[in-house]
């Protein structure tokens, strides 16, 4: 069974992960090095729904607009910073375009961070 963000019996740490991303791979490696059991969610295969995104935003220590990647896809979609200025806009854009979710997202208890730079992941996970 594939883990999901809303799993009932899940570890205290969740990593929204893209295996093609070095920063994301670093987050998983750091959790392993520290012996932290983490639920690793490949968010492109199992994208977070609006409720899960709102939950992440409620815990996020970073500005909400930082959840959205400003990459070629962002530009191709004709999006601008004004399109992702509020929580509601960020949720709507990420539900429609999960590929734009910044990665990795590391959630531990009531805290969530964007795991860049990787030292932030180590700090959150207690190393």
ZIMO-V751670 format. One record per helix or strand. SS is the DSSP state (helix for helix, strand for strand). FROM is the first residue (numbers start at 1). LEN is the number of residues. Records with the same first field share a line. If there is no record, write none. Layout:
# ZIMO-V751670
SS=FROM-LEN, FROM-LEN
This chain:
# ZIMO-V751670
strand=13-5, 38-5, 60-1, 68-1, 101-1, 105-4, 111-4
helix=22-12, 50-10, 64-4, 72-5, 81-4, 87-10, 98-3, 118-8
